[in-house]
C-alpha cells in the first residue's frame, strides 16, 4: 500500500485514537477534519485542537474524552508535534503536494479510508461547486457530511418590549425614580432601556416532486441542519399536497431524520402543485402567525401543473404575511442574469425578494451567509 502523506497520516492516527477511546468518529468526519486543517498551521496546537474539536466531536459529553486523548496523543511520549515541525521545514512546494491530493488519483485497493479520506481543501472546494445532479453517490455522501455541519443564523428583529441597558435613547424612568427614592430624594444615576431582539422565524418549503428528484434529498438534509441550528425553524415538503416534516427532522441523526420524513411525505417524486400547496400553507399555518415577520425559503424549479391564478394569489398573500421570500431554483445555476422561463416562476417572481440557485453546496452556503442580513 502506498505511503500516506505525512500530515494526513498524523491526523488519521489521531482520529483512530479518538475512535479507540469511544468517540463516534467516522470516515466522513476525518475527511472534514483534514479539509479544515489544510489552510491552517499543523504545527500550531491551538489550530489542531479547535479544528479537531469542531469536526470530530458531536456530543457535549465527549469533550472531556477528546481533551484527554488530545493531550495524550499530541503531548505524550510519541510527540507527533515534533514530527510535524520537521515536516514543515520542507519546501513549500513539497508541503503543497502533500496537502493537495489530485482528484484524479486512483484510489487504492485497500479502501481503508475511502479515497484516502479523500479530499483536501482544493477537492472539497471543487466539490462544493459541483451540481447535485452531477455528483456520484460517494460525492453526495461526502457533501451531506459537510452539509451536516452548516449552521444557519436567522435574522433578528427588534420587538416592542424593552429591557434594561447601559445606554440607549429611552430613559428608564421607573428605575431612575426608584433609585432616587432609595437615596432619600438625592439625584440618582440616569438609567436606560432598549428594545429586545429576537430571531425571526425561518420557514423552509421544499419541492419533492419528480422534477426535483436530483436535489430534494440534499435540500432536506440542508433543512435538517437548519432545524438543528435554530429553534424557530419549520420545514414543509410538497408535491401535489403540503406536508409538515418539522417533527420528523427533530432527530439528531440525519439518516434517521430523512427516513422519517420520507415516510411522512406520501407524494415523493410525484406531480407538482405549487399554488395549491402554498394556498394550504397560507390558510392553515400562515394566517395563524407561523410566518408572521419570518423568512420563507421556497425551494422549487417552478414547474407547476396547477392553476397559475391560485399560485399568484397564494404568493401575494404570503408576501403580505412574512418579512421576506427567498426562492431557490436549481435551474438558475451560476447564471447571474437568470430570467424565469417556466410559467410558475414567472407568476411567482414579482413576489420574490431574493432568487438563489440551491443547485450545489456553495449556493446553500451563500444562503446561510445571506440569512442574517435579511432582517
C-alpha positions as CSV (number, residue, x, y, z in Angstrom):
1,X,0.0,0.0,0.0
2,X,1.3,3.4,-0.9
3,X,2.5,5.6,1.9
4,X,0.0,8.2,3.0
5,X,1.0,11.9,3.0
6,X,2.7,12.6,6.4
7,X,0.3,15.3,7.5
8,X,-2.7,13.3,6.7
9,X,-1.2,10.2,8.4
10,X,-0.9,12.1,11.7
11,X,-4.4,13.4,11.5
12,X,-5.8,10.0,10.7
13,X,-3.9,8.4,13.6
14,X,-5.3,11.0,15.9
15,X,-8.8,10.2,14.7
16,X,-8.2,6.5,15.3
17,X,-7.1,7.2,18.8
18,X,-10.4,9.1,19.4
19,X,-12.3,6.2,17.9
20,X,-10.5,3.8,20.2
21,X,-11.4,5.9,23.2
22,X,-15.1,5.5,22.4
23,X,-15.9,8.6,20.2
24,X,-18.1,8.1,17.2
25,X,-15.6,9.3,14.5
26,X,-16.4,8.2,11.0
27,X,-14.5,8.5,7.8
28,X,-16.6,11.5,6.7
29,X,-15.6,13.3,10.0
30,X,-12.0,12.6,9.3
31,X,-12.3,13.9,5.8
32,X,-13.8,17.2,7.2
33,X,-11.0,17.3,9.8
34,X,-8.3,17.1,7.1
35,X,-10.1,19.7,5.0
36,X,-10.3,22.0,8.0
37,X,-6.6,21.6,8.7
38,X,-5.5,22.2,5.1
39,X,-5.4,26.1,5.3
40,X,-4.2,26.0,9.0
41,X,-0.8,25.5,10.6
42,X,-0.5,21.8,11.5
43,X,2.3,22.7,14.0
44,X,0.0,25.0,16.0
45,X,-1.6,23.1,18.8
46,X,-4.4,25.6,19.0
47,X,-5.3,25.1,15.4
48,X,-5.1,21.3,15.8
49,X,-7.2,21.4,18.9
50,X,-10.1,23.5,17.6
51,X,-10.1,22.0,14.1
52,X,-10.5,18.6,15.7
53,X,-13.0,19.6,18.3
54,X,-15.3,21.3,15.8
55,X,-15.2,18.5,13.3
56,X,-14.8,15.3,15.3
57,X,-16.8,16.0,18.5
58,X,-20.6,15.8,18.1
59,X,-21.9,15.4,21.7
60,X,-21.0,17.8,24.5
61,X,-20.3,15.0,26.9
62,X,-17.5,13.8,24.6
63,X,-15.4,16.9,25.1
64,X,-13.7,15.6,28.2
65,X,-12.7,12.4,26.4
66,X,-11.5,14.5,23.4
67,X,-9.3,16.7,25.7
68,X,-7.8,13.6,27.4
69,X,-6.9,11.9,24.1
70,X,-5.6,15.2,22.6
71,X,-3.2,15.7,25.5
72,X,-2.1,12.1,25.4
73,X,-1.6,12.0,21.6
74,X,0.0,15.4,20.9
75,X,1.8,15.9,24.2
76,X,2.7,12.4,25.0
77,X,5.9,10.4,24.5
78,X,5.4,9.8,20.8
79,X,5.4,13.6,20.3
80,X,3.9,13.9,16.8
81,X,4.2,17.7,17.0
82,X,8.0,17.3,16.7
83,X,7.3,15.2,13.6
84,X,5.1,17.9,12.2
85,X,7.7,20.6,12.9
86,X,10.2,18.5,10.9
87,X,7.7,18.1,8.1
88,X,7.1,21.9,8.0
89,X,10.7,22.6,7.4
90,X,10.5,21.1,4.0
91,X,9.9,23.3,1.0
92,X,6.5,24.9,0.4
93,X,6.1,23.1,-2.9
94,X,6.5,19.8,-1.2
95,X,4.1,20.7,1.5
96,X,1.5,21.8,-1.0
97,X,2.0,18.5,-2.9
98,X,1.2,16.7,0.4
99,X,-1.8,18.7,1.3
100,X,-3.5,18.8,-2.1
101,X,-4.2,15.4,-3.4
102,X,-5.1,15.4,-7.1
103,X,-8.8,14.5,-7.6
104,X,-7.9,12.1,-10.4
105,X,-5.6,10.0,-8.3
106,X,-6.9,6.4,-8.4
107,X,-8.0,5.0,-5.1
108,X,-6.0,2.1,-3.6
109,X,-7.4,-1.4,-3.4
110,X,-7.3,-1.2,0.3
111,X,-10.3,1.2,0.7
112,X,-9.2,1.6,4.3
113,X,-10.3,5.2,4.2
114,X,-12.4,5.9,1.2
115,X,-10.4,7.8,-1.5
116,X,-7.6,8.5,1.0
117,X,-10.2,10.1,3.2
118,X,-10.3,11.8,0.1
119,X,-10.5,15.3,-0.5
120,X,-8.2,18.0,0.7
121,X,-9.0,21.7,0.5
122,X,-8.9,22.0,-3.3
123,X,-11.0,18.9,-3.8
124,X,-13.6,20.0,-1.2
125,X,-13.9,23.4,-2.8
126,X,-14.4,21.9,-6.3
127,X,-17.0,19.5,-4.9
128,X,-18.9,22.4,-3.3
129,X,-19.4,24.0,-6.8
130,X,-20.5,20.7,-8.4
131,X,-24.2,20.4,-9.1
132,X,-26.0,17.8,-7.0
133,X,-27.4,16.3,-10.2
134,X,-23.8,15.7,-11.5
135,X,-22.4,14.1,-8.3
136,X,-21.8,10.4,-7.8
137,X,-23.3,8.6,-4.8
138,X,-19.9,8.8,-3.0
139,X,-19.7,12.5,-3.7
140,X,-23.2,13.1,-2.5
141,X,-22.4,11.2,0.7
142,X,-19.4,13.4,1.3
143,X,-21.4,16.6,0.6
144,X,-24.1,15.5,3.1
145,X,-21.4,15.0,5.8
146,X,-20.1,18.5,5.1
147,X,-23.7,19.9,4.9
148,X,-24.5,18.5,8.3
149,X,-22.1,21.0,9.9
150,X,-23.6,24.1,8.3
151,X,-25.0,26.4,10.9
152,X,-27.8,28.8,10.0
153,X,-28.4,32.1,11.9
154,X,-31.8,33.5,11.1
155,X,-32.0,37.3,11.0
156,X,-33.1,39.2,14.1
157,X,-35.8,41.7,14.7
158,X,-36.4,44.3,17.4
159,X,-39.5,43.7,19.4
160,X,-41.7,46.3,21.1
161,X,-40.7,45.1,24.6
162,X,-37.7,46.7,26.2
163,X,-35.1,45.6,28.7
164,X,-32.6,47.4,31.0
165,X,-29.4,48.6,29.2
166,X,-26.2,50.5,30.0
167,X,-27.0,53.2,27.4
168,X,-29.7,54.0,24.9
169,X,-32.3,56.5,23.7
170,X,-35.1,55.7,26.1
171,X,-34.6,56.5,29.8
172,X,-35.8,54.0,32.4
173,X,-37.9,56.5,34.4
174,X,-39.3,53.9,36.8
175,X,-35.9,52.6,37.8
176,X,-34.4,56.1,37.9
177,X,-37.1,57.4,40.3
178,X,-36.9,54.2,42.4
179,X,-33.1,54.6,42.9
180,X,-33.6,58.3,43.7
181,X,-36.1,57.5,46.4
182,X,-33.8,54.9,47.8
183,X,-31.2,57.7,48.2
184,X,-33.8,59.9,50.1
185,X,-34.5,62.0,47.0
186,X,-31.0,62.7,46.0
187,X,-30.4,62.7,42.3
188,X,-29.6,59.2,41.1
189,X,-27.9,57.8,38.1
190,X,-30.0,58.0,34.9
191,X,-30.9,54.5,33.7
192,X,-31.8,53.4,30.2
193,X,-33.8,50.8,28.4
194,X,-33.5,49.3,24.9
195,X,-35.8,47.2,22.7
196,X,-35.3,43.4,22.9
197,X,-34.0,41.5,19.9
198,X,-35.5,38.1,18.8
199,X,-34.7,35.7,16.0
200,X,-37.1,35.8,13.1
201,X,-38.9,32.5,12.2
202,X,-37.4,30.6,9.4
203,X,-39.8,28.5,7.2
204,X,-38.5,26.1,4.6
205,X,-40.9,24.9,1.9
206,X,-39.3,22.2,-0.2
207,X,-40.4,20.8,-3.6
208,X,-40.0,17.0,-3.6
209,X,-41.7,16.3,-6.9
210,X,-40.2,14.2,-9.7
211,X,-38.6,17.2,-11.4
212,X,-36.7,18.0,-8.2
213,X,-35.5,14.4,-7.6
214,X,-31.8,15.3,-8.1
215,X,-32.0,18.0,-5.4
216,X,-34.8,17.2,-3.0
217,X,-32.8,14.9,-0.6
218,X,-29.9,17.3,-0.4
219,X,-32.3,20.2,0.3
220,X,-34.0,18.1,3.0
221,X,-30.5,17.5,4.5
222,X,-29.9,21.2,4.5
223,X,-33.3,21.7,6.2
224,X,-32.2,19.2,8.9
225,X,-29.1,21.2,9.5
226,X,-31.1,24.4,9.8
227,X,-33.5,22.8,12.2
228,X,-30.6,21.7,14.5
229,X,-29.0,25.1,14.3
230,X,-32.0,27.3,15.2
231,X,-35.1,26.7,17.3
232,X,-37.7,28.6,15.3
233,X,-37.4,26.6,12.1
234,X,-40.4,25.0,10.4
235,X,-40.0,22.6,7.4
236,X,-42.6,21.6,4.9
237,X,-42.5,19.4,1.8
238,X,-44.8,19.5,-1.1
239,X,-45.5,17.7,-4.4
240,X,-49.2,17.6,-5.1
241,X,-50.0,18.5,-1.4
242,X,-48.3,20.1,1.5
243,X,-46.9,18.1,4.4
244,X,-45.1,19.3,7.6
245,X,-41.9,17.4,8.4
246,X,-40.7,19.5,11.3
247,X,-41.3,16.8,13.8
248,X,-39.6,14.2,11.7
249,X,-36.5,16.3,11.4
250,X,-36.0,16.7,15.2
251,X,-34.0,13.5,15.3
252,X,-30.3,14.2,15.7
253,X,-29.2,11.6,13.1
254,X,-29.6,12.9,9.5
255,X,-30.2,9.5,8.0
256,X,-32.9,8.6,10.5
257,X,-34.5,12.1,10.2
258,X,-34.6,11.8,6.4
259,X,-36.0,8.3,6.6
260,X,-38.8,9.5,8.9
261,X,-39.5,12.5,6.7
262,X,-39.8,10.2,3.6
263,X,-42.4,8.1,5.5
264,X,-44.5,11.2,6.2
265,X,-44.4,12.6,2.7
266,X,-46.6,10.4,0.6
267,X,-46.2,12.2,-2.8
268,X,-42.5,12.0,-3.0
269,X,-41.2,12.3,-6.6
270,X,-44.8,12.8,-7.9
271,X,-46.5,15.7,-9.6
272,X,-46.2,19.4,-8.7
273,X,-48.9,21.8,-7.5
274,X,-47.1,24.8,-6.1
275,X,-50.1,27.1,-6.0
276,X,-52.3,24.7,-4.2
277,X,-49.6,23.8,-1.7
278,X,-48.8,27.4,-0.9
279,X,-52.5,28.1,-0.6
280,X,-52.8,25.4,2.1
281,X,-49.8,26.8,3.9
282,X,-51.2,30.3,4.0
283,X,-54.7,29.1,5.2
284,X,-53.6,26.5,7.8
285,X,-50.3,27.9,9.1
286,X,-49.5,31.4,7.7
287,X,-52.7,33.1,8.9
288,X,-52.2,31.7,12.3
289,X,-49.0,33.5,12.8
290,X,-46.4,30.9,11.9
291,X,-44.6,33.0,9.3
292,X,-45.5,36.5,10.7
293,X,-42.4,38.5,10.4
294,X,-40.4,35.5,9.3
295,X,-38.2,34.4,6.3
296,X,-39.9,32.0,3.9
297,X,-37.5,29.9,1.7
298,X,-39.2,28.1,-1.1
299,X,-37.1,25.5,-3.0
300,X,-38.6,24.6,-6.3
301,X,-37.9,24.7,-10.1
302,X,-41.2,26.4,-10.8
303,X,-42.7,23.6,-12.9
304,X,-46.3,23.8,-11.7
305,X,-49.2,21.8,-13.1
306,X,-51.8,23.8,-11.1
307,X,-53.7,26.9,-11.8
308,X,-51.4,30.0,-12.2
309,X,-54.1,32.2,-10.7
310,X,-54.0,30.2,-7.5
311,X,-50.2,30.5,-7.4
312,X,-50.3,34.2,-7.9
313,X,-52.9,34.7,-5.2
314,X,-51.1,32.5,-2.7
315,X,-47.7,34.3,-3.3
316,X,-49.4,37.7,-2.9
317,X,-50.9,36.6,0.4
318,X,-47.7,35.0,1.6
319,X,-45.7,38.1,0.8
320,X,-48.0,40.2,3.0
321,X,-47.7,37.8,5.9
322,X,-43.9,37.2,6.0
323,X,-40.9,39.5,6.1
324,X,-39.0,38.2,3.1
325,X,-39.5,35.4,0.5
326,X,-36.4,33.7,-0.8
327,X,-36.7,31.3,-3.8
328,X,-34.1,28.6,-4.6
329,X,-34.3,27.5,-8.2
330,X,-31.7,24.8,-9.3
331,X,-32.2,25.9,-12.9
332,X,-30.6,29.3,-12.1
333,X,-27.2,27.6,-11.5
334,X,-24.4,30.2,-11.6
335,X,-26.2,32.4,-14.1
336,X,-26.4,35.9,-12.6
337,X,-28.6,37.1,-15.5
338,X,-31.1,34.3,-14.9
339,X,-34.7,35.1,-16.0
340,X,-37.6,32.7,-15.2
341,X,-38.8,30.7,-18.2
342,X,-41.4,28.5,-16.6
343,X,-44.9,29.7,-16.1
344,X,-44.8,29.0,-12.4
345,X,-41.7,31.0,-11.9
346,X,-42.9,34.0,-14.0
347,X,-46.0,34.1,-11.9
348,X,-44.2,33.9,-8.5
349,X,-41.2,36.1,-9.4
350,X,-42.8,39.5,-8.7
351,X,-43.3,38.5,-5.1
352,X,-39.8,37.1,-4.5
353,X,-37.3,39.2,-2.6
354,X,-34.2,37.1,-3.4
355,X,-33.5,34.5,-6.0
356,X,-30.8,31.9,-5.5
357,X,-29.9,28.6,-7.2
358,X,-29.6,25.9,-4.5
359,X,-28.1,23.5,-7.1
360,X,-24.9,22.9,-5.2
361,X,-23.4,23.2,-1.7
362,X,-21.8,26.6,-2.5
363,X,-25.2,28.2,-3.2
364,X,-26.6,26.7,0.1
365,X,-23.6,28.2,2.0
366,X,-24.4,31.5,0.2
367,X,-27.9,31.3,1.6
368,X,-26.6,30.7,5.1
369,X,-24.4,33.8,4.9
370,X,-27.2,36.0,3.5
371,X,-29.8,35.0,6.0
372,X,-28.5,37.1,8.9
373,X,-28.6,40.2,6.6
374,X,-32.3,39.8,5.7
375,X,-33.5,41.3,9.0
